[in-house]
Amino acid sequence: MRSKVERHSEEAEKAVRDIRRATRRQYSAEDKVRIVIAGLRGEDSVAELCRKEGINQNLYYRWSKDFLEAGKKRLAGDQGAARGGSPAQGAFGRDAAGEPPA
């Protein structure tokens, strides 16, 4: 049997997880491309860019890696290899209309 403190602690942790999940920002493919291209331009440092956009640097580098790999695969003629999707999908797993796969 759990004590009141353990039960309240578990409830509090669950509430914090639910709030974090609900407040997590979802970036569109266009936002990701815009941020990655701004970083590749080099006008600002990556740290400054990430601070302005409110993202972690690890997230920026992951997007950058995905972006460059998708571009490399597209130039090689392997259109369907971007994120394991269909040939109609491009960078970040979106199709030509910018919609996520069904």
SULZI-V411226 format. One record per pair of residues at least 12 apart in sequence whose ideal C-beta (glycine too) atoms are under 7 Angstrom apart, sorted by the first residue. I is the first residue (numbers start at 1). J is the second residue. If there is no record, write none. Layout:
((I;J) (I;J))
This chain:
((29;91) (29;92) (29;94) (29;98) (32;63) (32;92) (33;67) (33;91) (35;53) (35;60) (35;63) (36;63) (36;64) (36;67) (39;60) (39;64) (46;60) (66;91) (66;92) (67;91) (70;82) (70;90) (70;91) (71;91) (74;90) (85;101) (86;101) (89;101))
